[in-house]
Amino acid sequence: MNSIGLCRSYLLNRITVRMCSYYEKCTNLEDMENYLSRTGVTMSKLDELSVVHVAGTKGKGSTSAMCESILRHHGFRTGFYSSPHLVAVRERVRLDGRVISEDMFAKYFHDVHQRLEDTQKFEGDMPKYFAFLTVMAYNIFLKEKVDVAIVEVGIGGLVDYTNILRKVPVVGITALGLDHTSILGNTLQEIAASKAGIMKRGCEAYTVQQPNEAMDVLIQYADSLKCPLTVVPDYDLYSFETSQKARLPVELTAYRTNASLAIQLAHAWMRKKHENKKNSMNGVHNGLITSKMVVELPPSTCQGLGKCQWPGRYQVINADYAKFYLDGAHTKESMEICAQWFSDNNRSPNRILLFSATGDRNAEVLLQPLKCLNFTKVYFVTPTAYKETNQNNDNYSLVEQEELISRCKAYKQIWNKTLRSTSEVAVMECVSSALVNIKQTQGALGTPSVLITGSLHLVGAALSILDPCLNKSYCS
């Protein structure tokens, strides 16, 4: 082993020791095996589910969505498990590109909950929120006999509940950055090690260009598992079988990078499925398949990219009193991309911001890229649609309103004193109040362009008002 290899091995060993110490009391995967077994899904049964598993800090949602859309447009029956939801919790589980119906969600929810309850051994022996949804999603995909399930990691990868999977033909790791540091670690190396935990022996792994310290860790993990790791090409290097180039919903560099990763993940899965079928027919044992990249894109792939729906990310909605730009951005890097997207796509001098963040985010870091956009007015608003919450409100129903208002006041102080902005600033107790205020105070500057960003819960609350048909069209 050369000196570079020795350094990588030493670094990986140090990180692994620290992670093992941190996670030694974590029983997520052990618990998941127990929960699945109690619902009738053994590990050997779970092995039958063919999965594209996607982890990362930024872009794993859009990458997963584009991968699902590509595979669906190639004629495969798809399942898609993602998080978080925007309006309704059932958005997290999709079949053939459609969010499952209320009736189907209720049916599977009741069935899974009843099986778990019937086999409960002692008080508290039930899965928590995300674990339960993951158990339910795997049950749905197996019983609905999908050809492939695209599964987005919740947090991290190594001990994420979704990582109970033992056999995964293809995994993807999107751009890495510092996020969820209280859980995953304070360095890129630690975060990369957690994300690399979704790699399995003999799978194909794909990633994008990463910082050197993160890439070293990914390479070492891949080498240790004899798992080929490929960095996807720049989107501009693709050619198209037809004269028409795929039209992406947005032409941002980050989105194009995610599209490239989605292309390779989808085509790697299709290639492995074809080779497995061919080898099975010929009676040949299928061993490790060397990674191959596709560069010439067929029409079905282009259609999948162009028709991919991913609400709440780089989304534009026109209303009679304003034009709304919605993008859930919760890291420094994603907020910088959001600011660039908003700047590139509107020229209105009347710019308004609606912002909120979850409690563990550094609001000053998130707000900094927005300062240069010269907003005439800024609303710091709680991530709830209306002041009154009820049993139909999935987001933040258990969080005290006073705490949310207190956070908004802290954001206002940061904006006025730390960032020294001259924008007019208001704190609002819900999204609807902010929208009413915008509608009532239109001035001589003309129709405003309103950027709604930060927490995806905020974006979801706004969408429930601005696009009330979302649950009928996208979630049918």
C-alpha positions in Angstrom: 0.0 0.0 0.0 1.4 3.4 -1.0 1.7 6.4 1.4 -1.5 7.9 0.2 -3.3 4.6 0.8 -1.8 4.4 4.3 -2.9 7.9 5.1 -6.4 7.2 3.9 -6.6 4.0 5.9 -5.3 5.7 9.1 -7.8 8.5 8.7 -10.7 6.1 8.1 -9.7 4.0 11.1 -9.7 7.1 13.3 -13.1 8.3 12.1 -14.5 4.8 12.4 -13.3 4.5 16.0 -14.9 7.8 16.9 -18.2 7.0 15.1 -18.4 3.5 16.7 -17.9 5.2 20.1 -20.6 7.7 19.3 -23.0 5.1 17.8 -22.3 2.3 20.2 -25.6 2.8 22.0 -27.6 3.4 18.8 -29.9 0.5 18.1 -31.7 1.9 15.0 -30.9 -1.0 12.7 -31.5 -3.6 15.3 -34.8 -2.0 16.1 -35.8 -1.8 12.5 -35.1 -5.5 11.9 -37.4 -6.2 14.9 -40.2 -3.8 13.7 -40.1 -5.2 10.2 -40.2 -8.8 11.4 -43.2 -8.0 13.5 -45.1 -6.8 10.4 -44.2 -10.0 8.5 -41.1 -8.7 6.6 -38.1 -10.8 7.3 -34.6 -9.7 6.2 -34.7 -12.3 3.4 -38.0 -10.9 2.3 -36.6 -7.3 2.4 -33.7 -8.5 0.2 -36.3 -9.0 -2.6 -36.8 -5.2 -2.7 -34.5 -3.7 -5.4 -33.4 -0.3 -4.2 -31.6 2.8 -5.3 -30.4 4.3 -2.0 -29.5 8.0 -1.9 -27.7 9.9 0.8 -26.0 13.3 1.0 -26.2 16.8 2.5 -27.6 18.8 -0.4 -29.7 17.7 -3.4 -30.6 14.2 -2.3 -34.3 15.0 -2.7 -34.2 16.3 -6.2 -31.7 13.7 -7.3 -34.0 10.9 -6.0 -37.0 12.5 -7.6 -35.3 12.8 -11.0 -34.0 9.2 -10.7 -37.5 7.9 -10.0 -38.9 9.9 -12.9 -36.3 8.5 -15.3 -36.9 4.9 -14.3 -40.7 5.4 -14.5 -40.4 6.9 -18.0 -38.5 3.8 -19.0 -41.5 1.8 -18.1 -40.7 0.5 -14.6 -43.1 0.4 -11.7 -41.5 2.7 -9.1 -41.7 3.3 -5.4 -40.3 6.5 -3.8 -39.7 7.1 -0.1 -38.6 10.7 0.7 -38.7 13.2 3.5 -39.8 15.6 4.8 -43.3 16.2 3.5 -44.6 19.7 2.6 -48.3 19.5 3.3 -49.4 15.9 4.1 -47.4 13.1 5.6 -48.5 10.7 2.9 -46.3 12.7 0.4 -43.4 10.7 1.7 -44.5 7.5 0.0 -45.1 7.5 -3.8 -46.1 4.8 -6.3 -45.4 5.4 -10.0 -44.7 9.1 -9.3 -48.0 9.7 -7.4 -48.4 10.2 -3.7 -50.4 7.4 -2.3 -54.1 8.1 -1.8 -55.6 8.9 1.6 -57.4 5.5 1.5 -54.2 3.6 0.7 -52.3 5.5 3.4 -55.0 4.8 6.0 -55.2 1.1 5.0 -51.4 0.5 5.3 -51.1 2.7 8.4 -53.8 0.7 10.2 -52.4 -2.7 9.1 -48.8 -1.9 10.1 -49.8 -0.3 13.4 -52.1 -3.2 14.3 -49.3 -5.8 13.6 -46.8 -3.9 15.7 -49.4 -3.4 18.5 -50.3 -7.1 18.5 -46.7 -8.1 19.0 -45.8 -5.4 21.5 -43.8 -6.9 24.4 -43.7 -4.0 26.8 -44.6 -0.3 27.0 -42.6 1.8 24.6 -41.9 -1.1 22.3 -43.2 0.7 19.3 -41.3 2.6 16.5 -41.0 6.3 16.6 -42.3 8.6 13.8 -39.7 8.2 11.1 -39.0 4.5 11.9 -42.7 3.7 11.6 -43.0 5.5 8.3 -40.0 3.6 7.0 -41.5 0.3 8.1 -44.7 1.2 6.4 -43.0 2.3 3.2 -41.0 -1.0 2.9 -44.3 -2.9 3.5 -46.0 -0.9 0.8 -43.3 -1.4 -1.8 -43.1 -5.1 -1.2 -46.8 -5.7 -1.3 -47.4 -3.4 -4.3 -44.6 -5.3 -6.1 -42.6 -2.3 -7.4 -39.8 -3.0 -9.8 -37.5 -0.6 -8.0 -37.7 1.7 -4.9 -35.8 4.9 -4.7 -35.1 5.5 -1.0 -33.9 8.8 0.3 -31.9 8.6 3.5 -33.4 10.6 6.5 -30.3 11.8 8.3 -26.8 10.6 7.8 -26.7 7.1 6.4 -24.7 4.6 8.5 -27.4 4.1 11.2 -30.3 5.8 9.5 -33.5 3.7 9.7 -33.6 3.3 5.9 -30.2 1.6 6.0 -31.6 -1.7 7.3 -31.3 -2.8 3.7 -28.6 -5.5 3.1 -28.7 -5.8 -0.7 -28.7 -2.6 -2.6 -27.5 -2.7 -6.3 -26.9 1.1 -6.6 -26.2 3.9 -4.2 -25.7 7.6 -4.7 -24.1 10.3 -2.5 -24.9 13.9 -3.4 -22.9 17.0 -2.4 -21.6 16.9 1.1 -21.4 19.7 3.6 -21.7 20.5 7.3 -25.2 19.8 8.5 -26.7 18.0 11.4 -23.3 18.3 13.1 -24.7 17.5 16.5 -25.6 14.0 15.2 -23.1 13.3 12.4 -20.0 15.1 13.5 -18.2 18.4 13.2 -16.0 17.6 10.2 -16.5 16.7 6.6 -14.6 13.5 7.2 -17.1 12.4 9.9 -20.1 13.4 7.8 -18.7 11.6 4.7 -18.1 8.5 6.8 -21.7 8.5 7.9 -23.0 9.0 4.4 -20.7 6.3 3.0 -22.4 3.9 5.4 -25.1 3.1 2.8 -22.5 1.5 0.5 -22.8 -2.3 0.4 -20.3 -4.9 -0.8 -20.7 -5.5 -4.5 -23.0 -2.5 -5.1 -22.2 0.3 -7.6 -21.7 3.7 -5.9 -21.9 7.1 -7.7 -21.1 10.6 -6.3 -20.5 14.1 -7.5 -17.3 16.1 -7.1 -16.6 16.4 -3.4 -14.1 18.4 -1.2 -10.9 16.3 -1.0 -11.3 15.5 2.7 -14.7 14.1 2.0 -13.7 12.3 -1.2 -10.8 10.5 0.5 -13.2 9.0 3.0 -15.7 7.9 0.3 -12.9 6.3 -1.7 -11.6 4.4 1.3 -15.0 3.0 2.2 -15.6 2.0 -1.4 -12.2 0.3 -1.6 -12.8 -1.6 1.6 -16.1 -3.0 0.3 -14.8 -3.7 -3.2 -17.6 -1.4 -4.4 -16.8 0.6 -7.5 -17.2 4.4 -6.9 -17.7 6.7 -9.8 -17.7 10.5 -10.0 -20.4 11.5 -12.4 -19.6 13.7 -15.4 -20.5 17.3 -15.9 -24.0 17.7 -17.3 -22.7 19.5 -20.4 -20.8 16.3 -21.5 -24.0 14.4 -22.2 -25.2 13.9 -25.8 -28.8 13.1 -26.8 -30.1 10.5 -29.2 -32.6 13.0 -30.5 -31.9 16.6 -31.5 -33.9 17.9 -28.5 -31.9 18.3 -25.4 -33.5 17.5 -22.1 -35.1 20.6 -20.6 -34.6 20.8 -16.9 -37.0 22.7 -14.7 -34.1 25.0 -13.7 -30.7 25.4 -15.2 -28.7 26.0 -12.0 -25.3 24.3 -11.8 -26.3 22.5 -8.6 -29.5 21.1 -10.2 -27.6 20.0 -13.3 -25.1 18.2 -11.1 -28.0 16.4 -9.4 -29.5 15.6 -12.8 -26.2 14.0 -13.8 -26.1 11.9 -10.7 -29.8 10.8 -11.2 -29.0 9.8 -14.8 -26.1 7.5 -13.7 -28.1 6.0 -10.8 -31.1 5.2 -13.0 -29.0 3.7 -15.9 -26.8 1.8 -13.5 -29.9 0.1 -12.0 -31.3 -0.6 -15.5 -28.0 -2.1 -16.6 -27.6 -4.3 -13.6 -31.2 -5.5 -13.9 -30.6 -6.4 -17.5 -27.3 -8.2 -16.8 -28.8 -10.1 -13.9 -31.7 -11.3 -16.0 -29.3 -12.2 -18.9 -27.0 -14.1 -16.5 -29.9 -15.8 -14.8 -31.2 -17.1 -18.2 -27.8 -18.4 -19.1 -27.3 -20.0 -15.8 -24.3 -17.7 -15.0 -23.5 -16.6 -11.5 -23.6 -12.8 -11.4 -20.6 -11.4 -9.5 -19.4 -7.9 -9.2 -20.2 -5.8 -12.3 -17.8 -3.1 -13.2 -19.3 0.4 -13.2 -20.0 1.9 -16.6 -21.3 5.4 -17.3 -23.8 6.4 -19.9 -23.2 9.5 -21.8 -25.7 9.3 -24.7 -29.2 9.8 -23.3 -32.2 8.1 -24.9 -35.6 9.9 -25.2 -37.1 8.3 -22.2 -34.3 9.6 -19.9 -34.8 13.1 -21.3 -38.6 12.9 -20.7 -38.0 11.7 -17.2 -35.7 14.7 -16.4 -38.0 17.2 -18.1 -41.2 16.0 -16.5 -39.9 15.5 -13.0 -42.1 17.2 -10.3 -40.5 18.3 -7.1 -42.7 20.9 -5.4 -41.2 23.4 -3.0 -37.8 23.4 -4.7 -37.1 26.2 -7.2 -40.9 26.5 -7.7 -42.6 29.6 -9.1 -46.3 30.3 -8.5 -48.1 33.3 -10.0 -50.9 34.9 -8.0 -53.0 38.0 -8.9 -51.2 40.1 -6.3 -47.6 38.7 -6.4 -45.2 36.2 -8.0 -43.9 33.6 -5.5 -40.6 31.9 -5.6 -40.4 28.9 -3.2 -37.3 26.9 -2.3 -36.6 25.0 0.8 -33.0 25.8 1.6 -31.5 24.8 5.0 -27.7 24.9 4.5 -25.4 27.8 3.7 -24.6 26.3 0.3 -28.2 25.7 -0.7 -29.2 29.2 0.4 -26.4 30.6 -1.8 -27.9 28.7 -4.7 -31.4 29.8 -3.8 -30.3 33.5 -3.7 -28.6 33.1 -7.1 -31.8 31.5 -8.5 -34.0 34.2 -7.2 -31.7 37.0 -8.5 -31.4 35.4 -11.9 -35.1 34.9 -12.4 -36.8 38.1 -11.5 -36.2 41.8 -12.1 -38.8 43.4 -10.0 -37.6 46.2 -7.7 -40.3 45.2 -5.2 -38.7 42.2 -3.5 -40.1 40.6 -0.4 -38.7 37.8 1.7 -40.6 35.2 3.9 -38.2 33.3 6.1 -38.2 30.7 8.8 -35.7 28.0 10.0 -35.8 25.0 12.2 -34.4 25.4 15.7 -31.0 23.7 15.1 -30.0 25.9 12.1 -27.7 28.9 12.3 -30.0 31.6 11.1 -27.2 34.2 10.6 -25.4 31.8 8.2 -28.6 31.2 6.3 -29.6 34.8 6.1 -26.2 36.2 5.0 -26.6 35.2 1.3 -30.0 36.9 1.2 -28.8 40.3 2.4 -27.5 41.4 -1.1 -30.9 40.8 -2.7 -32.2 44.2 -1.6 -35.5 43.2 -0.2 -38.0 46.1 0.4 -39.7 44.1 3.1 -38.8 41.0 5.2 -41.3 38.8 7.0 -40.0 36.4 9.7 -42.9 34.1 10.0 -43.7 30.9 11.9 -43.8 27.8 9.6 -47.6 27.4 10.0 -50.2 28.2 7.5 -52.8 29.6 9.8 -52.9 30.8 13.4 -55.2 28.1 14.5 -53.7 24.6 14.5 -55.8 21.4 14.4 -55.5 17.7 14.0 -55.0 18.1 10.2 -51.9 20.2 10.7 -49.0 17.7 10.2 -46.2 20.3 10.8 -45.2 21.8 14.1 -48.5 20.9 15.8 -46.7 20.0 19.0 -44.4 23.1 19.1 -45.5 26.0 21.2 -46.4 29.1 19.2 -44.6 31.3 21.7 -41.3 29.5 21.0 -41.8 30.0 17.2 -42.5 33.6 17.6 -39.5 34.0 19.8 -37.3 32.5 17.1 -38.8 35.0 14.6 -37.9 37.9 16.8 -34.4 36.6 17.1 -34.2 36.4 13.3 -35.3 40.0 13.1 -32.6 41.1 15.5 -30.0 39.3 13.5 -31.2 40.9 10.2 -31.3 44.4 11.7 -28.2 44.5 13.9 -25.8 41.8 12.6 -26.5 42.0 8.9 -27.3 45.8 9.1 -30.0 45.6 6.5 -32.3 48.6 5.7 -35.3 46.4 4.8 -38.6 47.0 6.5 -39.0 44.0 8.9 -42.1 42.4 10.4 -42.7 39.3 12.5 -45.8 37.3 11.7 -47.5 34.5 13.6 -48.4 32.5 10.5 -48.0 32.5 6.7 -51.6 33.6 5.9 -51.1 36.8 8.0 -48.0 37.6 6.0 -49.7 37.0 2.6 -52.7 39.1 3.6 -50.4 41.9 4.6 -48.5 41.7 1.3 -51.8 41.8 -0.6 -53.0 44.9 1.3 -49.8 46.9 1.1 -48.9 46.8 -2.6 -47.3 50.1 -3.4 -46.0 52.1 -6.3 -43.1 49.6 -6.9 -45.5 47.3 -8.7 -46.3 43.6 -8.3 -43.9 42.1 -5.8 -41.6 39.1 -6.2 -41.8 37.1 -3.0 -39.1 34.6 -2.0 -40.2 32.0 0.5 -37.3 30.0 1.8 -35.6 28.4 4.7 -37.5 25.6 6.4 -39.4 23.2 4.1 -42.1 23.3 6.7 -42.5 27.0 5.9 -42.6 26.2 2.2 -45.2 23.5 2.8 -47.4 25.9 4.8 -47.2 28.5 2.0 -48.0 25.9 -0.6 -51.1 24.7 1.3 -52.4 28.3 0.8 -51.0 29.2 -2.6 -51.6 25.9 -4.3 -54.7 24.3 -2.5 -55.0 21.8 -5.4 -51.6 20.3 -4.6 -53.1 17.3 -2.8 -55.5 16.6 -5.7 -53.0 16.9 -8.6 -49.6 15.9 -7.1 -50.9 13.8 -4.2 -53.7 11.8 -5.9 
